[in-house]
Amino acid sequence: MKVTVDEDKCCGAGQCVLLAPEVFDQREEDGIVLLLDAEPGPDQHALVREAAAVCPAAAIEVAEDA
């Protein structure tokens, strides 16, 4: 799994951080998403998929391994 985020789309809702805090964080100054792990382990995959699904700005993209 490869994760990318579009900081320009991010609205700072923070749902990704609540769901997958080992993969996502937020900048202190404006709440914009920070990607901590672009290639999370299998134990994080379900949480990352859920975070991408609930992101109100659709700022998270998940590419599954082929």
C-alpha positions in Angstrom: 0.0 0.0 0.0 1.2 3.5 -0.9 -0.5 6.5 0.7 -0.4 10.1 -0.6 -2.1 13.2 0.7 -3.0 16.4 -1.1 -2.3 19.2 1.5 -4.1 21.7 -0.8 -7.4 19.8 -0.5 -7.1 19.1 3.3 -9.6 21.0 5.4 -8.1 19.9 8.7 -11.0 17.8 9.9 -8.7 15.4 11.6 -10.6 12.2 11.0 -7.5 10.5 9.6 -5.5 11.2 12.7 -8.3 9.8 14.9 -8.5 6.6 12.8 -4.8 6.0 12.0 -2.5 8.1 14.3 0.5 6.0 13.4 0.1 7.1 9.7 -1.3 10.6 9.9 -0.8 13.7 12.1 -1.8 17.4 11.8 0.4 20.5 11.6 0.1 22.6 14.8 -0.3 25.9 13.0 -3.3 25.1 10.7 -4.4 21.5 11.2 -3.4 20.4 7.7 -2.6 16.7 7.4 1.0 15.3 7.8 1.8 11.9 6.3 3.9 10.1 8.8 4.1 6.8 6.9 3.6 6.6 3.2 3.9 2.8 3.1 2.2 1.6 6.3 2.3 -2.0 7.4 -0.5 -4.5 6.8 -1.8 -3.9 10.3 -2.6 -0.3 9.3 -4.2 -1.0 5.9 -7.9 -1.2 7.0 -7.5 2.0 9.1 -5.9 3.9 6.3 -8.6 2.8 3.9 -11.3 3.9 6.3 -9.5 7.3 6.9 -9.4 7.8 3.1 -13.1 6.9 2.8 -14.2 9.3 5.6 -12.0 12.3 4.6 -14.5 15.1 3.9 -12.0 16.7 1.4 -10.9 13.5 -0.3 -7.4 14.5 0.4 -6.1 11.0 1.0 -5.2 8.6 -1.9 -4.5 5.0 -1.4 -2.8 2.9 -4.0 -3.0 -0.8 -3.3 -0.1 -3.1 -4.1 -0.4 -4.9 -7.4 
